[in-house]
């Protein structure tokens, strides 16, 4: 463990870390603007969008979507940098063993976030769009989608699923802090399953196949969380 810092030194260090994160976000935002058009073309070529006309119902719809894509790219680039800065900020209060043990949270957290985003976009989102389109055709509705509504619908699905995929890392962290134990997670399994099923049904389309496609990975993530919690508890 490094030497103790005064409150002023802590605040100075915190400001330094925040400045690095903000600068990284602004720089990556510029990168996001430069590649946003390529990302939009890629999204347009995917099965969930290839047969859909992106209509704009306002003068600002196009630039807002362009800006949202740039922000998403910026967040993906900045996320590992921000996690690293958090680790550097708390590192002086940890032993060498603790600092080495927590460093791997950075790549694992980033990987799980990206995995959740990819799962929701490439698997869950096309199924949801297909289901909604089928319902619209069944009632004889004319499908005219607004570009802004399309992307809002997509982001509202991808971001929550990506966050939920962080469950194993959060559980591992709480286990290291001594807040939860593997036995506690096992005792809470039925309640956790019930909550995860509700979450899965809430964020997935209202059809059985889509429900299973999101609920099963959530349950698997919970079981993985128990395993990593047991591993951490035994090492501790």
KEKOL-632717 format. One line per 3 residues: number of its first residue (from 1); their letters; for each residue x, y, z of N, C-alpha, C. Coordinates in nm, 3 decimals, decimal comma. Example, Ala and Ser with C-alpha at 12.3 -4.5 7.8 and 13.67 -1.06 7.14 Angstrom:
% KEKOL-632717
1) AS) 1,319 -0,569 0,780 1,230 -0,450 0,780 1,320 -0,330 0,780 | 1,285 -0,225 0,708 1,367 -0,106 0,714 1,290 0,003 0,787
% end
This chain:
% KEKOL-632717
1) XXX) 0,085 -0,120 0,000 0,000 0,000 0,000 0,088 0,125 0,000 | 0,054 0,220 -0,086 0,133 0,342 -0,096 0,106 0,433 0,024 | 0,179 0,544 0,030 0,165 0,638 0,140 0,026 0,701 0,137
4) XXX) -0,019 0,745 0,256 -0,150 0,807 0,265 -0,147 0,947 0,204 | -0,257 0,979 0,134 -0,270 1,110 0,071 -0,356 1,200 0,159 | -0,329 1,328 0,154 -0,415 1,425 0,220 -0,540 1,447 0,135
7) XXX) -0,641 1,514 0,192 -0,764 1,540 0,119 -0,737 1,624 -0,006 | -0,648 1,721 0,007 -0,614 1,806 -0,107 -0,547 1,725 -0,218 | -0,460 1,632 -0,178 -0,392 1,548 -0,278 -0,492 1,455 -0,345
10) XXX) -0,589 1,404 -0,268 -0,693 1,320 -0,327 -0,775 1,397 -0,429 | -0,812 1,518 -0,396 -0,892 1,600 -0,488 -0,813 1,635 -0,613 | -0,683 1,663 -0,595 -0,596 1,692 -0,710 -0,585 1,570 -0,801
13) XXX) -0,569 1,455 -0,738 -0,559 1,330 -0,816 -0,690 1,301 -0,887 | -0,803 1,323 -0,818 -0,934 1,300 -0,879 -0,954 1,392 -0,999 | -0,917 1,518 -0,984 -0,931 1,613 -1,095 -0,846 1,570 -1,214
16) XXX) -0,725 1,522 -1,186 -0,637 1,475 -1,293 -0,701 1,360 -1,370 | -0,758 1,264 -1,296 -0,822 1,148 -1,360 -0,944 1,190 -1,441 | -1,022 1,283 -1,387 -1,141 1,330 -1,458 -1,104 1,404 -1,585
19) XXX) -0,998 1,483 -1,578 -0,952 1,557 -1,697 -0,910 1,459 -1,806 | -0,839 1,353 -1,769 -0,795 1,253 -1,867 -0,916 1,187 -1,932 | -1,018 1,154 -1,851 -1,137 1,089 -1,905 -1,212 1,183 -1,998
22) XXX) -1,228 1,309 -1,957 -1,301 1,407 -2,039 -1,228 1,432 -2,171 | -1,095 1,450 -2,165 -1,016 1,472 -2,286 -1,026 1,350 -2,378 | -1,019 1,230 -2,320 -1,031 1,107 -2,399 -1,167 1,101 -2,467
25) XXX) -1,272 1,141 -2,393 -1,406 1,139 -2,450 -1,418 1,237 -2,566 | -1,363 1,356 -2,551 -1,371 1,457 -2,656 -1,292 1,415 -2,780 | -1,173 1,359 -2,758 -1,091 1,314 -2,871 -1,161 1,198 -2,943
28) XXX) -1,214 1,102 -2,865 -1,283 0,988 -2,926 -1,415 1,032 -2,989 | -1,474 1,142 -2,938 -1,594 1,195 -3,002 -1,563 1,244 -3,142 | -1,446 1,308 -3,158 -1,403 1,348 -3,292 -1,385 1,228 -3,383
31) XXX) -1,328 1,120 -3,327 -1,314 0,996 -3,405 -1,452 0,942 -3,440 | -1,545 0,951 -3,343 -1,680 0,903 -3,368 -1,748 0,976 -3,482 | -1,731 1,109 -3,487 -1,790 1,186 -3,596 -1,729 1,147 -3,731
34) XXX) -1,600 1,113 -3,731 -1,533 1,079 -3,857 -1,575 0,944 -3,913 | -1,620 0,854 -3,825 -1,658 0,719 -3,872 -1,807 0,692 -3,855 | -1,884 0,791 -3,810 -2,027 0,770 -3,787 -2,100 0,730 -3,915
37) XXX) -2,062 0,791 -4,026 -2,129 0,758 -4,152 -2,105 0,612 -4,190 | -1,984 0,563 -4,164 -1,954 0,421 -4,194 -2,036 0,330 -4,104 | -2,051 0,369 -3,977 -2,131 0,289 -3,885 -2,277 0,288 -3,929
40) XXX) -2,329 0,402 -3,973 -2,467 0,409 -4,019 -2,487 0,322 -4,143 | -2,392 0,324 -4,234 -2,401 0,238 -4,354 -2,396 0,091 -4,316 | -2,314 0,059 -4,214 -2,307 -0,080 -4,168 -2,440 -0,124 -4,108
43) XXX) -2,498 -0,037 -4,024 -2,628 -0,069 -3,963 -2,735 -0,084 -4,070 | -2,729 0,004 -4,171 -2,828 0,000 -4,278 -2,820 -0,130 -4,357 | -2,703 -0,193 -4,364 -2,684 -0,316 -4,441 -2,724 -0,441 -4,365
46) XXX) -2,756 -0,429 -4,236 -2,790 -0,544 -4,156 -2,935 -0,587 -4,180 | -2,966 -0,717 -4,155 -3,102 -0,769 -4,181 -3,213 -0,690 -4,112 | -3,183 -0,634 -3,994 -3,287 -0,562 -3,920 -3,321 -0,428 -3,982
49) XXX) -3,243 -0,383 -4,083 -3,267 -0,250 -4,141 -3,266 -0,249 -4,293 | -3,224 -0,358 -4,355 -3,202 -0,355 -4,500 -3,332 -0,329 -4,578 | -3,445 -0,372 -4,525 -3,572 -0,353 -4,595 -3,656 -0,241 -4,536
52) XXX) -3,595 -0,155 -4,456 -3,666 -0,048 -4,390 -3,617 0,087 -4,441 | -3,709 0,171 -4,481 -3,673 0,307 -4,523 -3,663 0,396 -4,400 | -3,551 0,464 -4,388 -3,530 0,556 -4,276 -3,585 0,693 -4,315
55) XXX) -3,702 0,725 -4,265 -3,763 0,854 -4,292 -3,728 0,952 -4,181 | -3,716 1,078 -4,217 -3,694 1,182 -4,118 -3,817 1,272 -4,115 | -3,864 1,301 -3,995 -3,985 1,381 -3,976 -3,954 1,518 -3,918
58) XXX) -3,825 1,549 -3,916 -3,783 1,681 -3,866 -3,648 1,715 -3,924 | -3,617 1,845 -3,931 -3,491 1,888 -3,991 -3,370 1,840 -3,911 | -3,388 1,818 -3,782 -3,274 1,783 -3,697 -3,257 1,632 -3,676
61) XXX) -3,347 1,550 -3,731 -3,339 1,405 -3,707 -3,207 1,346 -3,754 | -3,164 1,386 -3,873 -3,041 1,330 -3,930 -2,918 1,362 -3,845 | -2,903 1,488 -3,807 -2,786 1,528 -3,729 -2,790 1,468 -3,589
64) XXX) -2,911 1,450 -3,533 -2,922 1,389 -3,400 -2,876 1,244 -3,402 | -2,915 1,170 -3,506 -2,871 1,031 -3,519 -2,721 1,025 -3,542 | -2,670 1,115 -3,623 -2,526 1,123 -3,648 -2,452 1,146 -3,516
67) XXX) -2,507 1,236 -3,435 -2,446 1,270 -3,307 -2,454 1,151 -3,210 | -2,568 1,080 -3,209 -2,583 0,965 -3,120 -2,484 0,854 -3,156 | -2,464 0,830 -3,285 -2,367 0,729 -3,328 -2,226 0,767 -3,285
70) XXX) -2,194 0,896 -3,299 -2,062 0,943 -3,257 -2,042 0,924 -3,108 | -2,148 0,949 -3,030 -2,139 0,933 -2,884 -2,120 0,786 -2,847 | -2,192 0,696 -2,915 -2,177 0,553 -2,887 -2,034 0,508 -2,913
73) XXX) -1,976 0,551 -3,024 -1,837 0,517 -3,055 -1,745 0,575 -2,950 | -1,771 0,698 -2,910 -1,689 0,764 -2,810 -1,695 0,692 -2,676 | -1,813 0,646 -2,638 -1,828 0,573 -2,511 -1,750 0,442 -2,514
76) XXX) -1,757 0,372 -2,626 -1,684 0,245 -2,638 -1,533 0,266 -2,628 | -1,484 0,375 -2,685 -1,341 0,402 -2,679 -1,301 0,450 -2,540 | -1,387 0,532 -2,480 -1,354 0,593 -2,351 -1,371 0,498 -2,234
79) XXX) -1,462 0,399 -2,247 -1,493 0,310 -2,135 -1,370 0,244 -2,073 | -1,284 0,175 -2,151 -1,166 0,115 -2,088 -1,071 0,218 -2,029 | -1,062 0,336 -2,091 -0,976 0,442 -2,036 -1,030 0,490 -1,903
82) XXX) -1,163 0,507 -1,895 -1,225 0,552 -1,770 -1,207 0,448 -1,660 | -1,224 0,321 -1,695 -1,205 0,214 -1,596 -1,061 0,212 -1,546 | -0,967 0,234 -1,637 -0,827 0,236 -1,598 -0,797 0,353 -1,506
85) XXX) -0,858 0,468 -1,532 -0,835 0,585 -1,448 -0,895 0,565 -1,309 | -1,010 0,498 -1,301 -1,068 0,465 -1,171 -0,974 0,374 -1,093 | -0,919 0,275 -1,163 -0,826 0,182 -1,099 -0,701 0,255 -1,050
88) XXX) -0,649 0,347 -1,130 -0,531 0,423 -1,088 -0,562 0,512 -0,967 | -0,687 0,563 -0,960 -0,724 0,651 -0,849 -0,730 0,574 -0,717 | -0,783 0,451 -0,720 -0,797 0,374 -0,597 -0,674 0,289 -0,568
91) XXX) -0,582 0,277 -0,663 -0,464 0,193 -0,648 -0,380 0,228 -0,526 | -0,357 0,358 -0,494 -0,274 0,388 -0,376 -0,330 0,334 -0,245 | -0,459 0,307 -0,238 -0,519 0,255 -0,116 -0,521 0,103 -0,110
94) XXX) -0,460 0,037 -0,209 -0,459 -0,108 -0,213 -0,317 -0,161 -0,200 | -0,307 -0,285 -0,158 -0,178 -0,352 -0,158 -0,143 -0,392 -0,301 | -0,018 -0,433 -0,322 0,025 -0,475 -0,456 -0,058 -0,594 -0,505
97) XXX) -0,089 -0,686 -0,414 -0,168 -0,803 -0,451 -0,309 -0,762 -0,491 | -0,368 -0,669 -0,415 -0,504 -0,623 -0,446 -0,507 -0,546 -0,577 | -0,406 -0,463 -0,600 -0,404 -0,384 -0,724 -0,389 -0,474 -0,847
100) XXX) -0,305 -0,577 -0,834 -0,290 -0,671 -0,946 -0,417 -0,753 -0,966 | -0,483 -0,787 -0,853 -0,603 -0,868 -0,862 -0,721 -0,794 -0,921 | -0,725 -0,662 -0,902 -0,838 -0,584 -0,954 -0,813 -0,528 -1,093
103) XXX) -0,690 -0,532 -1,140 -0,660 -0,474 -1,272 -0,737 -0,546 -1,383 | -0,756 -0,677 -1,366 -0,821 -0,752 -1,474 -0,969 -0,716 -1,488 | -1,025 -0,641 -1,390 -1,163 -0,595 -1,403 -1,179 -0,508 -1,528
106) XXX) -1,074 -0,438 -1,567 -1,084 -0,344 -1,678 -1,115 -0,415 -1,810 | -1,030 -0,509 -1,856 -1,063 -0,576 -1,982 -1,187 -0,663 -1,975 | -1,210 -0,726 -1,858 -1,328 -0,813 -1,845 -1,456 -0,731 -1,852
109) XXX) -1,459 -0,617 -1,783 -1,579 -0,530 -1,787 -1,606 -0,481 -1,928 | -1,501 -0,441 -1,998 -1,517 -0,393 -2,135 -1,565 -0,506 -2,227 | -1,506 -0,624 -2,211 -1,546 -0,738 -2,294 -1,693 -0,774 -2,273
112) XXX) -1,737 -0,778 -2,147 -1,875 -0,813 -2,117 -1,972 -0,709 -2,172 | -1,935 -0,581 -2,162 -2,020 -0,475 -2,215 -2,035 -0,489 -2,367 | -1,924 -0,512 -2,436 -1,928 -0,528 -2,582 -2,004 -0,656 -2,619
115) XXX) -1,983 -0,764 -2,543 -2,053 -0,889 -2,570 -2,203 -0,870 -2,555 | -2,245 -0,798 -2,452 -2,388 -0,772 -2,434 -2,445 -0,687 -2,546 | -2,370 -0,587 -2,589 -2,415 -0,501 -2,699 -2,427 -0,581 -2,829
118) XXX) -2,327 -0,665 -2,857 -2,331 -0,746 -2,980 -2,445 -0,847 -2,977 | -2,466 -0,910 -2,861 -2,575 -1,007 -2,848 -2,710 -0,941 -2,873 | -2,732 -0,825 -2,812 -2,860 -0,758 -2,827 -2,881 -0,706 -2,968
121) XXX) -2,772 -0,659 -3,034 -2,789 -0,602 -3,167 -2,800 -0,709 -3,276 | -2,715 -0,809 -3,273 -2,711 -0,908 -3,381 -2,814 -1,020 -3,364 | -2,862 -1,043 -3,242 -2,955 -1,153 -3,220 -3,092 -1,103 -3,176
124) XXX) -3,095 -1,028 -3,066 -3,223 -0,989 -3,009 -3,293 -0,881 -3,090 | -3,222 -0,779 -3,134 -3,285 -0,668 -3,205 -3,350 -0,711 -3,338 | -3,283 -0,794 -3,423 -3,351 -0,839 -3,546 -3,479 -0,917 -3,517
127) XXX) -3,476 -1,002 -3,413 -3,597 -1,076 -3,378 -3,709 -0,982 -3,334 | -3,672 -0,880 -3,258 -3,772 -0,784 -3,212 -3,832 -0,709 -3,330 | -3,747 -0,665 -3,425 -3,797 -0,593 -3,541 -3,887 -0,681 -3,626
130) XXX) -3,848 -0,807 -3,641 -3,930 -0,900 -3,720 -4,066 -0,923 -3,654 | -4,065 -0,936 -3,523 -4,190 -0,958 -3,451 -4,282 -0,837 -3,464 | -4,226 -0,717 -3,443 -4,306 -0,595 -3,454 -4,361 -0,577 -3,595
133) XXX) -4,277 -0,608 -3,694 -4,322 -0,595 -3,834 -4,435 -0,693 -3,864 | -4,425 -0,814 -3,809 -4,530 -0,915 -3,830 -4,662 -0,870 -3,770 | -4,655 -0,813 -3,651 -4,776 -0,763 -3,586 -4,839 -0,650 -3,669
136) XXX) -4,755 -0,559 -3,719 -4,806 -0,449 -3,800 -4,872 -0,499 -3,928 | -4,812 -0,600 -3,991 -4,870 -0,656 -4,113 -5,001 -0,729 -4,084 | -5,008 -0,791 -3,967 -5,129 -0,866 -3,930 -5,250 -0,774 -3,918
139) XXX) -5,225 -0,654 -3,865 -5,338 -0,561 -3,848 -5,355 -0,470 -3,969 | -5,274 -0,494 -4,075 -5,289 -0,419 -4,198 -5,233 -0,279 -4,194 | -5,139 -0,254 -4,105 -5,081 -0,120 -4,092 -4,973 -0,097 -4,197
142) XXX) -4,959 0,027 -4,241 -4,854 0,065 -4,335 -4,730 0,105 -4,254 | -4,622 0,035 -4,278 -4,501 0,059 -4,200 -4,422 0,177 -4,256 | -4,417 0,284 -4,182 -4,337 0,401 -4,215 -4,258 0,439 -4,092
145) XXX) -4,131 0,404 -4,092 -4,049 0,422 -3,973 -3,971 0,553 -3,979 | -3,969 0,623 -3,868 -3,884 0,741 -3,856 -3,744 0,699 -3,814 | -3,644 0,762 -3,872 -3,506 0,728 -3,841 -3,475 0,747 -3,693
148) XXX) -3,526 0,854 -3,637 -3,501 0,883 -3,496 -3,566 0,778 -3,407 | -3,689 0,738 -3,438 -3,758 0,637 -3,359 -3,688 0,502 -3,370 | -3,637 0,471 -3,490 -3,567 0,344 -3,512 -3,444 0,333 -3,421
151) XXX) -3,363 0,438 -3,420 -3,240 0,434 -3,341 -3,269 0,445 -3,191 | -3,369 0,521 -3,153 -3,406 0,528 -3,012 -3,450 0,391 -2,962 | -3,530 0,323 -3,043 -3,576 0,188 -3,010 -3,456 0,093 -2,997
154) XXX) -3,360 0,104 -3,087 -3,243 0,017 -3,087 -3,155 0,043 -2,965 | -3,127 0,170 -2,938 -3,041 0,204 -2,823 -3,106 0,166 -2,691 | -3,238 0,180 -2,683 -3,310 0,146 -2,559 -3,305 -0,004 -2,530
157) XXX) -3,274 -0,083 -2,631 -3,257 -0,227 -2,612 -3,111 -0,262 -2,584 | -3,020 -0,207 -2,665 -2,879 -0,246 -2,658 -2,815 -0,206 -2,526 | -2,835 -0,081 -2,484 -2,767 -0,031 -2,364 -2,807 -0,110 -2,238
160) XXX) -2,938 -0,133 -2,211 -2,972 -0,211 -2,090 -2,914 -0,352 -2,091 | -2,918 -0,419 -2,207 -2,864 -0,556 -2,213 -2,713 -0,555 -2,190 | -2,644 -0,458 -2,248 -2,499 -0,447 -2,228 -2,466 -0,426 -2,081
163) XXX) -2,547 -0,345 -2,012 -2,525 -0,321 -1,869 -2,551 -0,447 -1,788 | -2,657 -0,521 -1,822 -2,690 -0,645 -1,749 -2,577 -0,747 -1,763 | -2,507 -0,747 -1,874 -2,397 -0,841 -1,897 -2,278 -0,815 -1,803
166) XXX) -2,281 -0,703 -1,732 -2,175 -0,673 -1,635 -2,195 -0,747 -1,502 | -2,302 -0,826 -1,492 -2,336 -0,891 -1,367 -2,222 -0,972 -1,303 | -2,150 -1,057 -1,377 -2,042 -1,135 -1,313 -1,933 -1,047 -1,251
169) XXX) -1,898 -0,938 -1,319 -1,794 -0,849 -1,265 -1,843 -0,780 -1,139 | -1,968 -0,735 -1,139 -2,023 -0,669 -1,021 -2,028 -0,765 -0,902 | -2,072 -0,889 -0,928 -2,078 -0,989 -0,822 -1,939 -1,021 -0,768
172) XXX) -1,842 -1,032 -0,858 -1,705 -1,059 -0,815 -1,651 -0,946 -0,729 | -1,681 -0,824 -0,768 -1,635 -0,708 -0,692 -1,698 -0,704 -0,553 | -1,829 -0,731 -0,547 -1,899 -0,731 -0,418 -1,851 -0,845 -0,328
175) XXX) -1,813 -0,956 -0,391 -1,758 -1,068 -0,314 -1,624 -1,031 -0,253 | -1,540 -0,963 -0,331 -1,410 -0,920 -0,279 -1,425 -0,822 -0,163 | -1,532 -0,740 -0,167 -1,557 -0,646 -0,059 -1,620 -0,712 0,063
178) XXX) -1,664 -0,837 0,046 -1,726 -0,908 0,157 -1,873 -0,877 0,175 | -1,933 -0,811 0,077 -2,075 -0,774 0,089 -2,165 -0,893 0,063 | -2,127 -0,978 -0,032 -2,204 -1,099 -0,061 -2,111 -1,220 -0,059
181) XXX) -2,171 -1,338 -0,047 -2,096 -1,463 -0,046 -2,163 -1,561 -0,144 | -2,091 -1,665 -0,186 -2,151 -1,764 -0,277 -2,275 -1,830 -0,216 | -2,270 -1,860 -0,085 -2,384 -1,923 -0,019 -2,506 -1,831 -0,022
184) XXX) -2,483 -1,702 -0,006 -2,593 -1,606 -0,011 -2,656 -1,605 -0,150 | -2,572 -1,610 -0,254 -2,623 -1,612 -0,391 -2,703 -1,739 -0,418 | -2,656 -1,852 -0,363 -2,729 -1,978 -0,383 -2,864 -1,975 -0,313
187) XXX) -2,867 -1,916 -0,193 -2,994 -1,906 -0,120 -3,092 -1,813 -0,192 | -3,038 -1,714 -0,261 -3,122 -1,617 -0,332 -3,148 -1,658 -0,476 | -3,110 -1,780 -0,515 -3,120 -1,821 -0,655 -3,263 -1,812 -0,708
190) XXX) -3,361 -1,864 -0,632 -3,500 -1,862 -0,680 -3,550 -1,720 -0,701 | -3,520 -1,634 -0,604 -3,563 -1,494 -0,617 -3,490 -1,426 -0,733 | -3,360 -1,456 -0,747 -3,282 -1,397 -0,857 -3,336 -1,443 -0,992
193) XXX) -3,370 -1,571 -1,003 -3,429 -1,622 -1,127 -3,559 -1,550 -1,159 | -3,641 -1,530 -1,057 -3,768 -1,463 -1,077 -3,747 -1,320 -1,128 | -3,654 -1,249 -1,066 -3,625 -1,111 -1,106 -3,568 -1,107 -1,248
196) XXX) -3,476 -1,200 -1,279 -3,414 -1,201 -1,411 -3,515 -1,237 -1,520 | -3,609 -1,325 -1,488 -3,714 -1,358 -1,584 -3,799 -1,235 -1,613 | -3,834 -1,161 -1,509 -3,912 -1,038 -1,528 -3,835 -0,938 -1,613
199) XXX) -3,706 -0,921 -1,582 -3,622 -0,829 -1,660 -3,615 -0,874 -1,805 | -3,595 -1,005 -1,826 -3,586 -1,058 -1,962 -3,713 -1,037 -2,042 | -3,827 -1,061 -1,978 -3,956 -1,041 -2,045 -3,979 -0,893 -2,075
202) XXX) -3,933 -0,808 -1,986 -3,955 -0,664 -2,001 -3,877 -0,606 -2,118 | -3,752 -0,653 -2,139 -3,669 -0,594 -2,243 -3,671 -0,672 -2,374 | -3,745 -0,783 -2,380 -3,752 -0,862 -2,502 -3,890 -0,848 -2,565
205) XXX) -3,903 -0,885 -2,694 -4,034 -0,879 -2,759 -4,131 -0,976 -2,691 | -4,261 -0,948 -2,699 -4,361 -1,033 -2,631 -4,391 -1,161 -2,708 | -4,288 -1,240 -2,733 -4,309 -1,373 -2,791 -4,215 -1,470 -2,721
208) XXX) -4,254 -1,597 -2,719 -4,185 -1,696 -2,637 -4,039 -1,717 -2,678 | -4,011 -1,719 -2,808 -3,875 -1,745 -2,855 -3,780 -1,634 -2,811 | -3,823 -1,511 -2,830 -3,739 -1,398 -2,790 -3,717 -1,394 -2,639
211) XXX) -3,823 -1,431 -2,563 -3,810 -1,435 -2,418 -3,701 -1,534 -2,377 | -3,703 -1,651 -2,437 -3,602 -1,752 -2,405 -3,462 -1,706 -2,445 | -3,452 -1,637 -2,559 -3,321 -1,593 -2,608 -3,254 -1,492 -2,515
214) XXX) -3,333 -1,417 -2,442 -3,275 -1,320 -2,348 -3,271 -1,374 -2,206 | -3,371 -1,455 -2,166 -3,377 -1,506 -2,029 -3,267 -1,609 -2,004 | -3,246 -1,701 -2,098 -3,145 -1,806 -2,078 -3,006 -1,746 -2,057
217) XXX) -2,958 -1,652 -2,141 -2,827 -1,591 -2,113 -2,821 -1,521 -1,978 | -2,931 -1,458 -1,935 -2,931 -1,392 -1,805 -2,914 -1,494 -1,692 | -2,982 -1,607 -1,704 -2,969 -1,711 -1,602 -2,828 -1,772 -1,604
220) XXX) -2,775 -1,788 -1,723 -2,638 -1,840 -1,735 -2,539 -1,742 -1,672 | -2,560 -1,612 -1,695 -2,475 -1,510 -1,634 -2,482 -1,515 -1,482 | -2,601 -1,542 -1,429 -2,614 -1,551 -1,283 -2,537 -1,672 -1,230
223) XXX) -2,546 -1,785 -1,299 -2,472 -1,904 -1,256 -2,320 -1,881 -1,268 | -2,279 -1,812 -1,372 -2,138 -1,777 -1,386 -2,096 -1,686 -1,271 | -2,186 -1,595 -1,232 -2,158 -1,505 -1,121 -2,136 -1,584 -0,992
226) XXX) -2,214 -1,689 -0,971 -2,196 -1,773 -0,852 -2,060 -1,842 -0,856 | -2,021 -1,890 -0,975 -1,893 -1,959 -0,989 -1,776 -1,864 -0,961 | -1,780 -1,743 -1,017 -1,670 -1,650 -0,995 -1,670 -1,600 -0,850
229) XXX) -1,788 -1,592 -0,790 -1,796 -1,554 -0,650 -1,733 -1,662 -0,562 | -1,762 -1,790 -0,594 -1,702 -1,901 -0,519 -1,551 -1,903 -0,535 | -1,506 -1,879 -0,657 -1,361 -1,875 -0,683 -1,294 -1,763 -0,604
232) XXX) -1,355 -1,646 -0,603 -1,299 -1,533 -0,530 -1,304 -1,558 -0,379 | -1,414 -1,617 -0,331 -1,430 -1,642 -0,187 -1,326 -1,742 -0,137 | -1,298 -1,845 -0,217 -1,199 -1,945 -0,177 -1,060 -1,885 -0,174
235) XX) -1,029 -1,802 -0,274 -0,898 -1,737 -0,276 -0,882 -1,642 -0,159 | -0,992 -1,575 -0,124 -0,987 -1,480 -0,013 -0,966 -1,551 0,119
% end
